[in-house]
Amino acid sequence: MAEHESLEFGKADFVLLDNVSMEEFMANLKLRFEKGRIYTYIGEVVVSVNPYRAMNIYGRDVIEQYKGRELYERPPHLFAIADAAYKAMKRRNKDTCIVISGESGAGKTEASKYIMQYIAAITNPNQRAEVERVKNMLLKSNCVLEAFGNAKTNRNDNSSRFGKYMDINFDFKGDPIGGHINNYLLEKVCIAFGKDFLLRGAPDSLLRSLHIQKDPKAYNFIKVGGQLKSCINDGADFKAVADAMKVIGFTGDEIQTVYKILATILHLGNLTFGVDGDVTLIENTKLVSVIRELLSTKEENVEKALLYRTVATGRDVIEKQHTTQEANYGRDALAKAMYERLFCWIVSRINDIIEVRNYDAKIHGKNTVIGVLDIYGFEIFQNNSFEQFCINYCNEKLQQLFIQLVLKQEQDEYQREGIPWKHIDYFNNQIIVDLVEQQHKGIFAVLDEACMNVGKVTDEVFLQGLNTKLAKHAHYTSRKLSPTDKSLEFDRDFRIRHYAGDVVYSVVGFIDKNKDTLFQDFKRLLYNSSNSVLKAMWPEGKLRITEVTKRPLTAATLFKNSMISLVENLASKEPYYVRCIKPNDVKSPLLFEHERCRHQVEYLGLLENVRVRRAGFANRQTYPRFLQRYKMISEFTWPNHDLPSDKDAVKRLLQGCGFDHDVAYGKTKVFIRTPRTLFSLEEQRAEMVQRIVLFLQKVWRGTIARMRYRRMRAALTILQAYRRYKVKSYIREVNRRFKNVRSMKDHGRHVKWPTPPKVLRRFEEALKSIHSRWWAWTLIKGLSPEETLQVRAKVAGLEALKGQRADLGLQRAWEGNYLKRDSPDTAASFTLVSSDLQRKDKFMRVLFSCNVRKINRFHKSENRAVLITDRHLYKMDPLKQYKPMKSIPLYNVTGLSVSPGKDQLVVFHTKDSRDLVVCLQDMVPANESRIGELVGTLLSHFKSEKRKLQVNIASPIQCSMNGRKCTVIVEPKINQSQPDFTKSRSGYILAVPGN
């Protein structure tokens, strides 16, 4: 905290001085200056001493140290006051302002720039483009306004010759969204006649286009008495200003017009007038052509405006020629007016660009403002004229505001709230403000009255008016009122006793500067320019000479009105103060002039400020606002209290925290004496807010989770209901389509199944399987035992050979015993032999019989007949009345092999590796395929006996003949009439008829 800063640097807050006296105040101020501590607090006021050197205390690391911290947590700094103003604006939704005051050269402009830099740095962490644009505009506008509004004086290298008040608008999130600049009383003489940064920094090509040479001594408006008078701007500054204007949004044409106006002013200063008899002439006419080109107007119009004045007398219009004195006056007035219009246009143009756009408070929330006032300081020169008078009046108004808000208002509040208080005397400068601005009696009123007099009006007449009306005023005097005061000149000087000291003013030029007269001819000349930017600066030039216009307000009245408006604007905001002090007049970083600084401390009222702060309370808040901010600290006030009043609740809260000794209770407010108490309350609040936020997050997250759960449950209910609906709809549709399936001819085989929902796809497969089995059962339940055996055989054959052979004979009836049908002539012999075999071998039924072509053990083929019963496989000789040749027990058969073609080749595999290779033949009809029947019948029989029969479909077929491995290959041949076997190297070849 600031008050814990090492004592070697003095007291960081003047309120902490052991004794409040001017000597101790000055000793502390000097010690801190010598130790490099240029900032010191008086409560919440920052006292800043100009160090006259660059200091490394404004970088990003320093900004982070002050960001979000309370005022006294860090050593005194401008950043602390800027952060306090920003927090008050953001937390309490209050408009705030930072008033920077002090005399010329005390460092006010630099202070305002650092404050702007800090505010720009702490806003918008997300780097959004629009906010970055506004911040950049606000910072760049400083550069442009300084270039055109500051000048070098004998007291200050970069003195503000204009007053600037900037409002920065923030949205409800605390991000800058725009701004507005007000300028006050540009001191045109110092600026227009002292600007040479164009010469020093502009490139040669630009200077040539403006007909300008680099030597500043060549221009009368820049050199004064042969000695060059210049500002500090150089080539680097010129580029910075040009770049800043581009960034802000000035167009190329606008920037060129600015250069042309500056060049025109320089050329005007070199215009000289001579006399030829009674005629006034321009001696250097080439400059008229240059000015005509720069102003984009006609040469004869320029010459005419410089040498003549058009006057309307009734209905007549006459041209009155200027004397050389009048021509010189008109030339100078034009130069100053052009510069003033240029400066005001620049301010207006910047405002157009940075103003808040499309902001709707109903949608975006209330926008708040931080105002920064950087205005000329109190000035006492060797020769003080109208400008110094206005500047010092401005400082009187600001001092009055400071007195009202910090001193008088504070003491009045203690009395109003019933807080015990010892009154502290202070100087109220309201009497001086009234001396200047009072209606009918004030200096401005006398000046305006003198300007409105008919006939020749002189500065001496104005001084006589002041002497008449202000003769008895304690703060006004002149040589006529004080004849013995030789520091005042007769008919020229008057003295005002300001709050900052006595200032002698010379009335010379007061009347002219107040009228600020510019001949209408010049306004028409510039309005009729073909340069649209220049034309827009002079809208009153469109009036014809005969048109009667209202008398324009004088410079004094305009300035007084703007000051009153400024003070009202500042008074409506929560103020923060930076009081700047100039340590010496020679701009030395080492010299601390005691009397010079003491004088500033006195007229800034800093000692009175310390006494008031010392005797008073650091913070005060209304009871409702205090409770709103700190009620979460106490269980008696959170979330709402049940005590008789807010005052009682605040008392209970502070007693519970142990701070009752450090506070006072007013009628409507609680007063807290030391900052430590406030810090402690803030720390406790921050800790509780964190817990409250966590609690609110928990509640809100629970609420969101419950809402999400209810939505999910509702969605699930809808989903389940929809699924049930889809399932029921599907089942109803299936039931409707298959309702009469029993009475259908094909038992529902033609019925198309409805498309099931995704969840019922497996169920649909099961239903189809059930229907297929039911359909099969319906077909076979009425079959005889013989038909049932045949169906089982077909099913077995289909399972074994489906997809492997083309024709399985499923469409015909399977007779099994084909020898009777194929050979009707020998059927009786076969019947007789089969009956004998049945008696002998006791078989139950014949499974299959057919004529075949076989291979014998001598590798020769021969015709045979095959009879397969449920017990044996018999080979018979059809040529010998079907004499049985050899039988193979059926249990000895292990498998069958058939080819995938249309041939009728069958290989019976046996356990003893004596395979039987045959080809079915002599079938009726001839092209009938019986392989499927043979395979199916044997498979069905083996299955009924719970034995396994291996069926192979292959080409070529592997087999064993008398224990020897061999291969049977099927080859179709075109000329082959009957199938027949031949011997090959690897086994046998079955030649079958080709197509």
ABEGO torsion letter per residue (X at the ends): XAAABBAAAEBABAAABABBBAAAAAAAAAAAAAAGBABBBBEABBBBBBAGBBBBAABAAAAAAABGBBAAABBBBAAAAAAAAAAAAAAAGBBBBBBBBEBBGAGAAAAAAAAAAAAAAABGAAGBAAAAAAAAAAAAAAAAAAAAABBBBAABABBBABBBBBBBBBBAAGBBAEBBBBBBGBBAAAAAAABAAAAAABBAAAAAAAGBBABAAABAAABBGGBBBBBABBAAAAAAAAAAAAAAGBBAAAAAAAAAAAAAAAAAAABBBBBBEABBBBABAAAAAAAAAAAGBBAAAAAAAAABBBBBBEABBBBBBBBAAAAAAAAAAAAAAAAAAAAAAAAAAAAAAABBBGBBAAAAEBBBBBBBBBBBBBBBBABBBAAAAAAAAAAAAAAAAAAAAAAAAAAAAAAAAGBBBBBBBBBBAAAAAAAAABBGABAAAAAAAAAABBEBBBAAAAAAAAAAAAAABAABBBAAABAABAABBBGABBBBBBAAEBBBBBABGAAAAAAGBBBAAAAAAAAABABAAAAAABAAAABBAABBBBBBBBAAAAAAAAAAAAAAAAAABBBBBBBBBBABAAGBAABBBAAAAAAAAAAAGAAAAAAAAAABBABBBBAAAAAAAAAAABAAAOABBABABAAAAAAAAAAAAGAAAABBBBAABBBBABAAAAAAAAAAAAAAAAAAAAAAAAAAAAAAAAAAAAAAAAAAAAAAAAAAAAAAAAAAAAAAAAAAAAABAAGGAABBBBBBBAAAAAAAAAAAAAAAAAAAAAAAAABBAAAAAAAAAAAAAAAAABGABABAGAABBBAGBAAAAABAAAAAAAAAAAAAAAAAAGBABBABBBBBBBBBAAGBBBBBBBBBBAABBBBBBAAAGGBBABBBBAAABABBBBBABABABBBBBBAAGBBBBBBBBGBOBAABBAAAAAAAAAAAAAAAAGBBBBBBBBOBBBBBBGGBBBBBBBBBBAABABBBBBBBAAEBBBBBBBX
